[in-house]
Amino acid sequence: MPKDEKELLEETYKLSEENNSILRKMRRSVIYDRIFRIIYWLIALGLATSLYYFIQPYTDKIVDVYKTVMTSIQKLKSVSDSIPNVPNNSGVDVVK
């Protein structure tokens, strides 16, 4: 084998080894990225779920208060509807 071909072959071998090393590092990086992304989303979902269970009693109370206010408004409306209509200008007619 001529000397030039041997040097070229050795250089190609070194480049392929370097390329292989870089590709392994890239693959490892992708695997770590996926693992950390899964952990991130598990933590995010866990926090959201625990926050929901922590806040749920307060939101239930707020909904109950809202329903109570709405029923009170409906009762007031029904009471105001049951009162006979009094003309607004009845006092003015008497004065004239």
Backbone hydrogen bonds in HBPLUS format (Angstrom, degrees):
<---DONOR---> <-ACCEPTOR-->    atom                        ^
c    i                          cat <-CA-CA->   ^        H-A-AA   ^      H-
h    n   atom  resd res      DA  || num        DHA   H-A  angle D-A-AA Bond
n    s   type  num  typ     dist DA aas  dist angle  dist       angle   num
A0006-LYS N   A0002-PRO O   3.09 MM   4  6.37 155.5  2.15 150.6 157.9     1
A0007-GLU N   A0003-LYS O   3.01 MM   4  6.22 161.0  2.05 151.1 155.5     2
A0008-LEU N   A0004-ASP O   2.96 MM   4  6.12 158.0  2.00 146.2 152.7     3
A0009-LEU N   A0005-GLU O   2.86 MM   4  6.02 152.3  1.94 144.0 151.7     4
A0010-GLU N   A0006-LYS O   2.91 MM   4  6.15 158.9  1.96 149.7 155.1     5
A0011-GLU N   A0007-GLU O   2.89 MM   4  6.07 157.5  1.94 147.7 154.2     6
A0012-THR N   A0008-LEU O   2.93 MM   4  6.09 155.5  1.99 143.8 150.7     7
A0013-TYR N   A0009-LEU O   2.92 MM   4  6.13 151.9  2.00 144.5 152.4     8
A0014-LYS N   A0010-GLU O   2.93 MM   4  6.20 159.8  1.97 149.8 154.5     9
A0015-LEU N   A0011-GLU O   2.95 MM   4  6.17 159.1  1.99 148.3 154.2    10
A0016-SER N   A0012-THR O   2.92 MM   4  6.11 153.4  1.99 145.8 153.1    11
A0017-GLU N   A0013-TYR O   2.94 MM   4  6.20 151.4  2.03 147.9 155.7    12
A0018-GLU N   A0014-LYS O   2.94 MM   4  6.18 160.6  1.98 148.9 154.2    13
A0019-ASN N   A0015-LEU O   2.83 MM   4  5.97 157.5  1.88 146.0 152.9    14
A0020-ASN N   A0016-SER O   2.87 MM   4  5.98 155.2  1.93 141.7 148.4    15
A0021-SER N   A0017-GLU O   2.95 MM   4  6.19 155.8  2.01 146.7 153.1    16
A0022-ILE N   A0018-GLU O   2.95 MM   4  6.22 160.2  1.99 150.3 155.4    17
A0023-LEU N   A0019-ASN O   2.89 MM   4  6.12 160.8  1.93 151.6 157.1    18
A0024-ARG N   A0020-ASN O   2.97 MM   4  6.17 154.3  2.04 147.2 153.7    19
A0025-LYS N   A0021-SER O   3.06 MM   4  6.32 157.5  2.11 147.6 153.5    20
A0026-MET N   A0022-ILE O   2.95 MM   4  6.22 153.7  2.02 148.4 155.9    21
A0027-ARG N   A0023-LEU O   2.93 MM   4  6.14 159.3  1.97 148.5 153.8    22
A0028-ARG N   A0024-ARG O   2.91 MM   4  6.10 161.6  1.95 149.7 154.8    23
A0029-SER N   A0025-LYS O   2.91 MM   4  6.07 152.9  1.98 143.3 151.0    24
A0030-VAL N   A0026-MET O   2.99 MM   4  6.27 153.2  2.06 147.5 154.1    25
A0031-ILE N   A0027-ARG O   2.99 MM   4  6.29 157.3  2.05 149.9 156.0    26
A0032-TYR N   A0028-ARG O   2.95 MM   4  6.20 166.2  1.97 153.8 157.0    27
A0033-ASP N   A0029-SER O   2.89 MM   4  6.04 154.4  1.96 144.7 152.6    28
A0034-ARG N   A0030-VAL O   2.96 MM   4  6.20 157.5  2.01 148.3 153.5    29
A0035-ILE N   A0031-ILE O   2.99 MM   4  6.25 161.4  2.02 151.6 156.8    30
A0036-PHE N   A0032-TYR O   2.92 MM   4  6.11 170.0  1.93 154.9 157.3    31
A0037-ARG N   A0033-ASP O   2.88 MM   4  5.98 149.2  1.98 144.2 153.4    32
A0038-ILE N   A0034-ARG O   2.94 MM   4  6.13 157.5  1.99 149.8 155.0    33
A0039-ILE N   A0035-ILE O   2.96 MM   4  6.24 162.8  1.99 151.2 156.1    34
A0040-TYR N   A0036-PHE O   2.84 MM   4  5.95 155.4  1.90 142.4 149.7    35
A0041-TRP N   A0037-ARG O   3.01 MM   4  6.27 163.6  2.04 149.6 152.6    36
A0042-LEU N   A0038-ILE O   2.91 MM   4  6.11 154.1  1.98 149.7 157.5    37
A0043-ILE N   A0039-ILE O   2.94 MM   4  6.14 159.3  1.98 150.8 156.0    38
A0044-ALA N   A0040-TYR O   2.89 MM   4  6.16 159.5  1.93 148.8 155.2    39
A0045-LEU N   A0041-TRP O   2.87 MM   4  5.98 165.4  1.89 148.4 152.1    40
A0046-GLY N   A0042-LEU O   2.89 MM   4  5.96 154.4  1.95 142.3 150.3    41
A0047-LEU N   A0043-ILE O   2.85 MM   4  6.05 159.5  1.90 151.9 156.9    42
A0048-ALA N   A0044-ALA O   2.97 MM   4  6.16 158.7  2.01 146.1 152.3    43
A0049-THR N   A0045-LEU O   2.91 MM   4  6.06 160.1  1.95 148.3 153.5    44
A0050-SER N   A0046-GLY O   2.94 MM   4  6.09 166.1  1.96 149.2 153.3    45
A0051-LEU N   A0047-LEU O   2.81 MM   4  5.88 154.0  1.88 146.0 153.9    46
A0052-TYR N   A0048-ALA O   2.94 MM   4  6.11 149.1  2.03 141.3 149.6    47
A0053-TYR N   A0049-THR O   3.06 MM   4  6.40 160.6  2.10 151.3 155.4    48
A0054-PHE N   A0050-SER O   2.94 MM   4  6.12 140.9  2.10 140.7 151.9    49
A0055-ILE N   A0051-LEU O   2.91 MM   4  6.04 156.1  1.97 150.1 155.4    50
A0056-GLN N   A0052-TYR O   2.87 MM   4  5.72 138.0  2.04 147.1 157.4    51
A0058-TYR N   A0055-ILE O   3.00 MM   3  5.47 120.5  2.37 113.3 127.8    52
A0059-THR N   A0055-ILE O   3.05 MM   4  6.34 158.8  2.09 157.3 164.0    53
A0060-ASP N   A0056-GLN O   2.90 MM   4  6.08 154.9  1.97 155.0 162.1    54
A0061-LYS N   A0057-PRO O   3.07 MM   4  6.32 152.7  2.15 141.6 148.3    55
A0062-ILE N   A0058-TYR O   3.00 MM   4  6.29 156.0  2.06 146.3 152.9    56
A0063-VAL N   A0059-THR O   2.92 MM   4  6.14 157.2  1.98 148.2 153.9    57
A0064-ASP N   A0060-ASP O   2.93 MM   4  6.17 155.1  1.99 146.3 153.3    58
A0065-VAL N   A0061-LYS O   2.91 MM   4  6.17 159.0  1.95 151.0 156.3    59
A0066-TYR N   A0062-ILE O   2.94 MM   4  6.14 157.0  1.99 145.9 152.5    60
A0067-LYS N   A0063-VAL O   2.91 MM   4  6.16 157.7  1.96 148.6 154.5    61
A0068-THR N   A0064-ASP O   2.93 MM   4  6.16 156.0  1.99 147.8 154.5    62
A0069-VAL N   A0065-VAL O   2.91 MM   4  6.14 161.0  1.94 152.3 157.0    63
A0070-MET N   A0066-TYR O   2.93 MM   4  6.16 158.9  1.98 148.8 154.8    64
A0071-THR N   A0067-LYS O   2.93 MM   4  6.19 157.5  1.98 149.1 154.8    65
A0072-SER N   A0068-THR O   2.92 MM   4  6.13 154.4  1.98 147.0 154.6    66
A0073-ILE N   A0069-VAL O   2.91 MM   4  6.15 154.4  1.97 148.6 155.5    67
A0074-GLN N   A0070-MET O   2.96 MM   4  6.21 154.4  2.02 145.0 152.1    68
A0075-LYS N   A0071-THR O   2.89 MM   4  6.14 153.4  1.96 146.6 153.8    69
A0076-LEU N   A0072-SER O   2.90 MM   4  6.15 159.6  1.94 149.3 154.8    70
A0077-LYS N   A0073-ILE O   2.91 MM   4  6.10 153.3  1.98 145.6 153.2    71
A0078-SER N   A0074-GLN O   2.90 MM   4  6.16 154.2  1.97 145.6 152.5    72
A0079-VAL N   A0075-LYS O   2.88 MM   4  6.12 152.0  1.96 148.2 156.1    73
A0080-SER N   A0076-LEU O   2.87 MM   4  6.07 161.2  1.90 147.8 153.2    74
A0081-ASP N   A0077-LYS O   2.89 MM   4  6.06 143.2  2.02 141.4 151.8    75
A0082-SER N   A0078-SER O   3.02 MM   4  6.17 136.0  2.22 135.4 146.4    76
A0082-SER N   A0079-VAL O   3.11 MM   3  5.08 126.8  2.41  93.4 107.4    77
A0083-ILE N   A0079-VAL O   3.22 MM   4  6.50 130.9  2.47 144.1 155.6    78
A0093-ASP N   A0089-ASN O   3.19 MM   4  6.47 149.7  2.29 149.3 156.0    79
A0095-VAL N   A0091-GLY O   3.36 MM   4  6.58 153.7  2.44 141.5 147.5    80
A0096-LYS N   A0092-VAL O   3.23 MM   4  6.44 151.4  2.32 147.3 154.0    81
